[in-house]
Amino acid sequence: MIKMLSLFSGIGAFEKALENLKVDYQLVNYCEIDKFASYAYSVMHGIS
């Protein structure tokens, strides 16, 4: 399992790619300064 910290996350395209490739990972946290991208990230990935 990969433990991951996502920086400059955007909407989480990298994380979505890992899911599509069936890579086992654990997201520790993410960081995004843009409030709209951060909201989209949390909705798409089911996190607060």
Backbone as CSV, one residue per row, in Angstrom:
resi,resn,N_x,N_y,N_z,CA_x,CA_y,CA_z,C_x,C_y,C_z
1,MET,0.840,-1.170,0.000,0.000,0.000,0.000,0.893,1.243,0.000
2,ILE,0.494,2.228,-0.797,1.203,3.496,-0.877,0.493,4.507,0.015
3,LYS,1.229,5.151,0.911,0.684,6.272,1.674,1.039,7.534,0.914
4,MET,0.045,8.399,0.699,0.246,9.514,-0.201,-0.218,10.834,0.407
5,LEU,0.571,11.871,0.182,0.209,13.244,0.497,0.125,13.970,-0.837
6,SER,-1.036,14.473,-1.167,-1.237,15.125,-2.449,-1.079,16.634,-2.292
7,LEU,-0.072,17.197,-2.965,0.169,18.632,-2.943,-0.189,19.227,-4.298
8,PHE,-0.701,20.462,-4.299,-1.163,21.114,-5.532,-2.161,20.189,-6.239
9,SER,-3.170,19.762,-5.509,-4.034,18.652,-5.886,-4.983,18.911,-7.043
10,GLY,-5.390,20.154,-7.222,-6.402,20.417,-8.246,-7.670,19.667,-7.894
11,ILE,-8.225,18.951,-8.858,-9.443,18.168,-8.596,-9.130,16.708,-8.299
12,GLY,-7.854,16.360,-8.227,-7.466,15.005,-7.859,-7.369,14.039,-9.018
13,ALA,-6.918,14.521,-10.169,-6.798,13.658,-11.345,-5.812,12.519,-11.112
14,PHE,-4.715,12.784,-10.403,-3.727,11.740,-10.136,-4.335,10.629,-9.284
15,GLU,-5.096,11.015,-8.257,-5.736,10.031,-7.396,-6.771,9.217,-8.176
16,LYS,-7.511,9.876,-9.055,-8.508,9.179,-9.872,-7.815,8.186,-10.813
17,ALA,-6.653,8.550,-11.328,-5.888,7.632,-12.179,-5.441,6.409,-11.393
18,LEU,-4.996,6.611,-10.147,-4.606,5.477,-9.310,-5.792,4.543,-9.062
19,GLU,-6.966,5.121,-8.829,-8.168,4.298,-8.640,-8.481,3.502,-9.900
20,ASN,-8.393,4.148,-11.063,-8.681,3.469,-12.330,-7.695,2.340,-12.614
21,LEU,-6.456,2.501,-12.153,-5.437,1.467,-12.351,-5.437,0.419,-11.245
22,LYS,-6.369,0.561,-10.288,-6.510,-0.382,-9.168,-5.262,-0.442,-8.290
23,VAL,-4.594,0.710,-8.116,-3.430,0.810,-7.241,-3.926,1.018,-5.819
24,ASP,-3.397,0.231,-4.905,-3.785,0.322,-3.502,-3.029,1.480,-2.850
25,TYR,-3.764,2.550,-2.475,-3.127,3.694,-1.840,-4.005,4.237,-0.725
26,GLN,-3.363,4.943,0.205,-4.071,5.598,1.295,-3.727,7.076,1.233
27,LEU,-4.736,7.909,1.092,-4.527,9.347,1.051,-4.435,9.870,2.475
28,VAL,-3.271,10.398,2.843,-3.055,10.938,4.179,-3.709,12.311,4.282
29,ASN,-3.487,13.156,3.285,-4.089,14.481,3.240,-3.873,15.057,1.853
30,TYR,-4.567,16.149,1.570,-4.352,16.849,0.311,-4.292,18.346,0.570
31,CYS,-3.703,19.082,-0.365,-3.543,20.523,-0.212,-3.888,21.197,-1.532
32,GLU,-4.845,22.107,-1.487,-5.217,22.887,-2.665,-5.660,24.263,-2.198
33,ILE,-5.114,25.311,-2.802,-5.409,26.677,-2.379,-6.702,27.207,-3.007
34,ASP,-7.032,26.754,-4.215,-8.234,27.232,-4.902,-9.476,26.616,-4.263
35,LYS,-10.377,27.448,-3.771,-11.529,26.935,-3.025,-12.478,26.114,-3.899
36,PHE,-12.590,26.448,-5.178,-13.478,25.701,-6.059,-12.897,24.325,-6.390
37,ALA,-11.595,24.278,-6.644,-10.932,22.998,-6.907,-10.948,22.130,-5.659
38,SER,-10.758,22.740,-4.500,-10.783,21.992,-3.246,-12.166,21.393,-2.993
39,TYR,-13.205,22.167,-3.272,-14.572,21.656,-3.108,-14.832,20.499,-4.072
40,ALA,-14.425,20.668,-5.327,-14.601,19.603,-6.320,-13.839,18.348,-5.901
41,TYR,-12.636,18.523,-5.365,-11.831,17.397,-4.902,-12.577,16.620,-3.811
42,SER,-13.080,17.351,-2.829,-13.747,16.680,-1.711,-15.014,15.959,-2.152
43,VAL,-15.739,16.517,-3.104,-16.948,15.866,-3.613,-16.589,14.628,-4.424
44,MET,-15.609,14.750,-5.312,-15.234,13.631,-6.193,-14.639,12.455,-5.442
45,HIS,-13.949,12.731,-4.327,-13.248,11.686,-3.604,-13.905,11.320,-2.274
46,GLY,-15.011,11.959,-1.964,-15.791,11.599,-0.774,-15.095,11.868,0.547
47,ILE,-14.367,12.989,0.616,-13.691,13.364,1.859,-14.067,14.796,2.231
48,SER,-13.852,15.152,3.477,-14.184,16.518,3.916,-13.040,17.477,3.684
